[in-house]
Amino acid sequence: MPLSYTTAQTNYDLRQILALQAANLKTNIPEDVKKSQGFVTVCHSWEEIGLLHRNTPQIVAKDGDQVVGYALAMLPSLGEYISDLKPMFELFTRIPWRGKMLSESNYYIMGQICVAEAWRGQGVFDGLYQQHHHWSP
């Protein structure tokens, strides 16, 4: 069965995102894997992932009902609620873009992307990214 690309729909989907995130957190993987395949740096709480989910579609790749990849997104207005991301949003207030500050533009952040190890190298990242083209703030 081919992968499906959709938005997280259930608490089960969100819990799978958090499990995949935790498994690939910088502090939880060996150095050689960090260097060759990357890692994630932010580990969201249940409350944070719920906040993101209620305000912005969270794109997932699924094999049946198993989440095998995700591409998290958030609106700038949520930046103050996730302490690890506050510095990034503060920086956006100082970056000019098209004649105004980036923070004054209509945008959303497509940030943390993670693919389960067994699915890497199979185009999942591209599929997640493409799914974002179907949504805009």
Secondary structure, DSSP 8 states (H G I E B T S, - for coil): ---EEEE--SHHHHHHHHHHHHHTBGGGS-HHHHHHH--B-----HHHHHHHHHHS--EEEEETTEEEEEEEEE-GGGGGG-GGGHHHHHHHTT-EETTEEGGGS---EEEEEEE-GGGTTSSHHHHHHHHGGG---
